[in-house]
Amino acid sequence: RLMSSLRARARLALREAEVVFAQEVGAAFTQLGRDLAERVRSKMREDTGAQKRNVRSRVTGSGFRKALVVYGDKAQTHVDEYGRRPGAKMPPWRRGSVLFKWVGRKGIGAGEIAAARQEGQRRSLRRRPDISQAGFDRAGARRANKVQERISFLIARKIARQGIPAGKPFERTKKESAQLIRATADGAIKKGVERLNRKA
């Protein structure tokens, strides 16, 4: 009877310790995850910011099995981390693709694109002097899109031939933050022990 009573008390104390450590580690990992995600973002390539906003952290598991995951699930986040090998398939480059939009945002070939827009408008005016403003604008945009698509194709071909070097923002952050990660885990355990000692 005494043994079963001791076992029951030990189980209860163990459950209580597990709850306390889970709370402390969970809180510490949540804050650490925010910090690590911010560090990863600072090492990523800059474009629209969508890739950076995509980096998140999550605490998984329960009890003594808590884990921190810092991740991003966009394709560009993967390219940022691992790069793209030379000789791989060309990335999409036609109108509406990420690369096509990137060329427009960066202003690559802007002078050539603007000249193509004007040429398209002039040609439409010569063919139809009574053309509407919308038709006039569409004709210029079509011509400009063809030039932007050609520039996108050239960049996509170069990426396929030469690849993209890996930036490794996640891996570099993990290496640089090893001491912080250890200190955070140790601090959480220490707080848990202090809480349990106060209850005892």
SVG drawing of the C-alpha trace seen along z (x, -y; Angstrom):
<svg xmlns="http://www.w3.org/2000/svg" viewBox="-13 -59 41 61">
<polyline fill="none" stroke="black" stroke-width="0.4" points="0.0,0.0 2.8,-2.4 4.6,-1.6 1.4,-2.3 0.9,-5.5 4.5,-6.6 4.1,-5.6 1.0,-7.7 2.7,-10.7 5.7,-10.3 3.4,-10.1 1.6,-13.3 4.8,-15.1 6.1,-14.1 2.9,-15.3 3.2,-18.6 6.8,-18.9 6.0,-18.2 3.3,-20.9 5.6,-23.5 8.5,-22.7 6.1,-22.7 4.8,-26.1 8.3,-27.6 9.9,-26.0 6.8,-26.9 7.0,-30.6 10.7,-30.8 10.6,-29.0 7.8,-31.3 9.9,-34.4 13.0,-32.7 11.1,-31.7 10.1,-35.4 13.8,-36.4 15.1,-33.7 12.5,-34.4 13.5,-38.0 17.2,-37.1 16.4,-34.8 14.4,-37.6 17.4,-40.0 19.6,-37.5 17.1,-36.9 17.2,-38.5 14.9,-41.5 12.2,-41.8 8.5,-42.4 8.9,-41.3 6.5,-38.3 9.3,-35.8 10.3,-37.6 6.7,-37.7 6.5,-34.0 9.1,-33.1 7.3,-32.0 8.0,-30.0 5.9,-27.4 6.4,-25.5 5.3,-21.9 5.0,-18.9 3.8,-18.7 5.2,-18.0 8.9,-17.3 8.9,-17.0 8.6,-20.6 10.4,-21.7 10.8,-25.0 10.4,-25.1 11.3,-28.2 10.1,-27.8 8.9,-29.3 6.7,-27.5 7.0,-29.6 9.1,-28.4 11.3,-31.5 12.1,-30.8 13.4,-27.3 15.5,-28.9 16.9,-31.4 18.0,-28.6 19.2,-26.0 19.8,-27.9 19.2,-26.5 21.6,-24.2 23.1,-25.0 21.5,-23.1 18.1,-22.9 14.9,-23.6 14.2,-27.3 12.0,-29.1 8.6,-30.3 9.2,-33.6 6.0,-34.4 3.6,-37.2 2.1,-36.7 5.1,-34.8 7.1,-35.8 10.1,-36.6 8.1,-38.7 6.7,-40.8 10.2,-41.0 11.6,-42.5 8.8,-45.1 9.4,-46.0 13.2,-46.3 12.8,-48.4 15.2,-46.2 15.1,-47.4 12.7,-50.2 13.9,-52.4 13.4,-49.7 10.0,-48.8 8.8,-52.4 10.1,-52.8 8.2,-49.6 5.0,-51.0 5.3,-54.2 6.0,-52.3 2.9,-50.1 0.8,-53.2 2.2,-54.9 1.5,-51.9 -2.0,-51.5 -2.7,-55.2 -1.3,-54.9 -3.5,-51.8 -6.6,-53.2 -6.7,-57.0 -10.1,-56.8 -8.8,-54.3 -10.2,-54.8 -8.0,-55.7 -8.4,-52.2 -7.4,-50.6 -4.4,-53.0 -3.3,-52.0 -3.8,-48.3 -1.7,-48.4 1.2,-50.0 0.9,-47.6 0.9,-44.5 4.2,-45.7 5.7,-46.6 4.7,-43.1 6.5,-41.4 9.7,-43.2 9.4,-42.6 8.7,-38.9 11.8,-38.7 13.9,-40.2 12.4,-37.7 13.3,-34.9 16.9,-36.0 17.1,-36.1 15.4,-32.7 17.9,-31.2 20.8,-32.6 19.4,-31.2 18.9,-27.8 22.5,-27.8 24.3,-29.3 21.9,-28.6 21.4,-30.7 23.8,-30.5 22.4,-29.4 22.0,-32.2 21.3,-29.7 19.6,-32.3 18.1,-29.5 21.4,-27.5 23.5,-30.7 21.0,-31.8 21.1,-28.4 24.9,-28.5 25.1,-32.1 22.4,-31.6 23.6,-28.3 24.6,-30.0 21.3,-31.9 19.3,-28.7 21.2,-26.9 20.9,-29.8 17.2,-30.1 16.6,-26.4 18.8,-26.5 17.0,-29.6 13.6,-27.9 14.7,-24.8 16.1,-27.0 12.8,-28.9 10.9,-25.6 13.1,-24.2 12.7,-27.5 8.9,-27.2 8.9,-23.6 11.1,-24.5 8.7,-27.2 5.8,-24.8 7.7,-22.2"/>
</svg>
